[in-house]
Amino acid sequence: MKIGTMIPQGWRMDLHNIKPNDQWDTILEATSKIEKLNYESIWVYDHFHTVPSPTQDPTYECWSLMAALSQVTTDVRIGQMCTCNSYRNPAYLTKVASTIDSMSGGRLEFAIGAGWYDQEYKAYGYEFPSAGNRLKMLEEALQIYIAMTTQDKASFSGEHYQIHNAINQPKPLQKPYPPLWVCGGGEKVTLKLLAKYGDYGNWDVDIDGFVHKSKILKNHCEEQKRNYSEIKKTLHSNVLIAENQKDLDFKLNKIVNVTGIPKEMYTNKPLVGLKEKVFDTLEEFSSVECEYLIAYIPDIVWGDTLDILAEKL
């Protein structure tokens, strides 16, 4: 199983109490450590202000971060978990993605979803379409991404987006394009889009949920005449590991006190607990064809979960 991890970015209050002048250095230090520990990839959230409530804590912008981090890393891959399609015009987004893939030497993962965080839509003045329309927009965006990364002059006419002889140079270094992650667990539409277009699916679920989503995806692949084995199934989950119960309780209490995020957001996740339990659960996920873990590590700035998890690399 490959393992990637989110960097401290601020969205989940993981830069809380760090002075503004020290925040960027904190991000760089964590990124450097992740690469030195031989993690497969670093990841950033595509969000504009904090969760579960908007605060004045920093939230560094996703694609700007990836451009910068591509220049201070050499081997680790770089992705988003995941890009909100309706925050950016898809032709522009494809141009940005292609540029960063070129800048990074071909290390970009392109992960995209329909969007959900209505507070941000309202705060930043974005229209918040219905779920059905957001999914239609996502499908059109996927087609534009594929067209612009593989054609010299791409045209597309849809209900929501149109492009006319769009030139996208430089093309991404990865062929035919940076791996396409279609993110989200919606069983009727999102998993169908994954079956039609995606290289990777990504779900935040327990073991039973993972097995269930896999079965639904397989059914969609059969309907779409797509080879199910071509799509890699991955997990995105909170990961917090301790050597003993006292240390785990300390970590959980500190996270709650600093961020205000309810403890249940962590204790209900399958990869939060004592080291032996978490490692056993990772083996269970591997046994049901989970090929990649994208970990959010809430103690990444001050704790040792990153080091403990690295033992599984």
N, C-alpha and C positions, 0 to 999 in steps of 0.2 A: 504494500500500500504506500503510495506517495503521500507526503504530508506537506502542506503549506500552512502558513499562519498569517493572520491579520497583524499589521503593524499598529502601534499606538497612534491614533489619529484624532481622537477627541470625541467621536460620535457617541460613544458609550461612557463618556466622562473619564476616559483613561489618561487624560492630561490634566485632570483636576489638581489644583494646588501647585502646578509647575509654572514658574514665572514665564511670562511671554517670551522673554529673551532666551529662555532655555528650552522652549518647546521643540523647536526645529532640531536642536542638538539631541534631544531625547528621541525623536523619530529616527535620526541618523544612527544613533548608537544602537537602538533596537534592531534596525535594518542590518547593520553590520554584523551584529551578533547572530541573527537568524541565518545569514549567509555563511558565516564561519562554522555554525553548527550543522551545515549541510542540509538544511531544509530545501525542499524542492522549489518553493515559491513564496513570495510575499504578496499580500492582498490588502486592498483598501476598500472601504465602504463608499458608496456613492450617495452621500447625504450632506446636507447643508447646515443643519443645526442639531443639537443634541437630542437624545432619546432617554427616557420616555417623555420628557417635557423639554420644550425649548428653554435654554439657559444662555448666559453670556460666556460659558465655557467654549473653547475653540473647537471647531470642526474643520479640519483641513480638506480642501477640495480634491476630489479623487483623481481626475485626469492630470491636473497640474502636478500632484504628488508623483504619479507614475512617470511623468516626463523627467522630473528632477531625480527620482530614485534610479531611473535607468542609467544615469550618469555617475552614480556613486556605487554601483554594483557591477559585477562582471559575469556571474554565472546563474544566480537565482532568477527564476522566472517571475513575471510581474502580472498581477490580475486584479480585477474588481469583483466584489461580491455584493451586489452586482450593479452594473450600470442601469440607471432608470431611463428607459427609452425616451419618455416624453420630456425629459429635461433638456434634450438637445436634438436639433434636426439630424436625422439619421445620415444624410450625406456628409454633413459637417463632422459628425461623430466618426464616420468611417475614415475621413481624411485625418483626423486626430489619431485614430488607432493605427493607421498605416504609417504615419510619421513616427509614432513611438516605437512601433515594431522595428522600423529602420534604425532609429536612434539607439535602440537597446541591443542591436545585433540579432534580432529575431527571437526575443524572449517574451513577447506579449501573449497573454491569454485574454480573449475577448468574451466577457460574460455579460449577458443582458437579460433584463426582465421587463415586465409591463409597467412596474411602478405601483406604489401602494401608500406612501406616507403622506396622507392628505394634508397634515399640518404644514409640510414644506411647500406643497403646491400652493396653498393659500398664502403663506407668508411671502413667497417669491413671485407671486402673480401668475403662476401657471394655471391654465384651465385644467380641471380635474374631471376628465371624461368618465363615463360609466366603465365598469370593468370590461364589459363586452367590447366597447370601442377601444379601450387601452390595449386589449389583446389583438384587435384588428390592426391597430397601429404598429404593434410589435411585429406582426407577421410581415407587414409591408417593409418595416425597417430591416428585417432579416434578409429580405430579397434585395434590398438596396445594398446592404453590406456585401453580400455575395457578388452582386453585379459589379460594384465599383472596385472590388479587390481583384477581380478576374478579367475585366474587360478594359480595353483602352478608352472607349467612350461608352458610358453606361446610360441607358434611358429606362425610365420606369414611370408608369402612370397608374396611380392607385386612388383610392377614395380619400386618403389622408395626405399622401406624399407624392410628389412628382419630381423627376430629374430628367434633364435633356442633354444628352451627349456630355455627361459629367466626366471630366478627366481627373484621375486620382494618381498623381505622381508625387513622391515616390510610392511605388507599390510596396506592400509589406514584403519583408524578406522571406517569411514563411509561406509556403505554397500548399494549397491554393490560397490560403489566408490564415491568419492566426486562429488557433483552435476556437471554435464557436460554442460557448456554453449558453444554453437556453435554460434560464433559471426560474424556479418556481415549481410548485407541486400541484397546480390545478389539473385535475385528472381528465376533464373533457377537452380542454383547449390547449393549455400549456404543454402537457405531455404529448399531445398530437403535434404541436409545433416542433418540439424536440425530436420526435420521430421523423419529421419531414426535413429538418434543416440542421439539427445540432450534432456536435461531436461529443459533448458532455452534458449530462443532467446533474442537477445539484439539489439536495433536499435536506431540510433540517427536521429529522425524524428519529424515532427509536428503531430498534431492529425490526419489529413487526411492521412499522410504517415503511421501512426501506424495502422489505420484501413485497409489501402491497403495491408501492409505487412502481417497483420493477415489473410486476405482473401487468399493471395497467400500461406501462410503456411498451412491453412486449406485444400486447394486443394492438396498440396503435402502430407499431412497426409492421405487424402482419397486414394491417389494413392499408398501410402506405407502401407496401412492397419494399420495405427497408430492412436491411440485415441488422437484426437486433444487436448482434455482437459488435457492430461498429461503434455503438454509443457507449461511452464510459460513464458509469454511474458513481456519483460522488456524494459525500456527506459534508454539510456545513454545520458545526455545532460548537457551543461553548465547551471549553476544555479547562478544567481546573483540577490539579493533581496534588496530593499531599502524601507524605510518608506515614503520617499517623493522624488520628482523629483530632487531636488537639491543634495540630497545624492546619488541618482543613477548616475547623471551626474559626480559627483566627483569620484565615484568608477570607472566608465568606463574610464574617462580620465586618472586616475592614472594607470590603467591596461595597457592602450595603451602606455603611456609614459615609463613605466617600462619594458614592454615586447616587444614592437614593433608589437604586434599582432593586426591586423586591428580591429577597433571597431565593424565592421559588423559581425565579427566572434561571437560576443556576442549578439548584438541587433537583429540579425536574428533568435535567438533561442527562443523557446516558453516559457522557464522558466527564462527569464531575464526581470526584470521590477519591478513595485511597488508590495508590499506585497499582496494586495487584488487580483490583476490580476494574479500573479503567483499561489496563492493558488486556485483560481478559475480554472486555467488551469490544476493544479494537479488533481482536482476533475473530470475534463473532461477526462483526461487520465485514471483515475480509472474507469470511466463509460464505457470505451471501452476495458476493461479487461487488462489494464496495472497493473501488480502485484508488480512491483519493480522499483524503480528509483535508478540509479547509477549517482550521481551528481558530476560534476567537479565544484568546488567552487573557482573561481580565487582570491577572497580576503580572503582565509582561514587563511593566516598568519597574516593579519593586519585588517580585516574587521569584520562585524557581521552577514554575510549571514548564516554561520553555526548555529549561535544561533537562528536566525529567522526561518530557515527551520526546526529546531528541534521542533518548535511548532506543526508541522504536525505529529510528531512521535506518 
